[in-house]
Amino acid sequence: MDDKPRLAVSACLLGEKVRHNGGTAEFRALTNEWKGHFDMVSICPEVGIGMGTPRPTTRLVNDGESIRLVNPKNGDDFTSQMLEYAQLQADALVESGICGFVFKKDSPSCGLERVKVYREGHVQAVRSGMGMFAKVFTTLYPHIPVIEEGRLTDPRQAEHFFVRVHFFSLWHHEGKKGWTDKAIKEFHNVNKLFLLSRSPDAKRKLGRLITQGFDNGEHPETVALAYMTEAQQSLNVLTKTEPIAHAMERVLGPTDTIATPFAPLPH
Ligand code: SF4
């Protein structure tokens, strides 16, 4: 497999001047050292719905029934446009073969966690929300690895995320041939030591998921999708090294090594 994995990235992180004030939020690790390892695709949801640059700031507002994306100065509501755009764009990105997504933190459109949500008529916010575009994307496609750039400043989290992206890209590559029961079993077998090295419970859980899927007569494509969704959920947690070492000792002999199928990762 020669192709670089395709990675979707919030456009401002790639140095594009698309922020509300006409500026960027360039994340240099992405634009410099990691650029050569991925085929990066930029996307700015707010420009995508026609808000233009520069533009008024938006915020998430809880009106008691739902979360809205609004301009706090004049009440303009962009919720419907953003929801419609997010669904179409998420489908298009996945169709294009993306293997991961790096989102801009804190944004009411792109943030993945702890985004400010205001209660209608209040000036104080709680950090409990997700950007509207990010929420739609992760709801529709929970099997695709995602992260905010803030977490990529930690080398351990960065390495772990890029490994998840490579794991996904292997699955995506295999899936192009069409999933069969045999192909799913082989994929799991080839990657089981990797799974064990990253998430001690994942190998067992995924083995059970495959068996149950086959027993229930599910289509291999359905089983393969459930497999990657469960795998990425398990891998989403960075496990401490002690339990991993313990689990590895139980299955590896003294001369065994972990044969990782991955290309060298960026540092
Ligand atoms: S955070 Fe998202 S919506 Fe805001 S400028 Fe960056 S890409 Fe555009």
Boltz pocket constraint, residues with backbone or C-beta under 6 A from the ligand:
constraints:
  - pocket:
      binder: B
      contacts: [[A, 10], [A, 11], [A, 12], [A, 13], [A, 18], [A, 19], [A, 20], [A, 43], [A, 44], [A, 45], [A, 46], [A, 47], [A, 104], [A, 105], [A, 107], [A, 109], [A, 110]]
      max_distance: 6.0
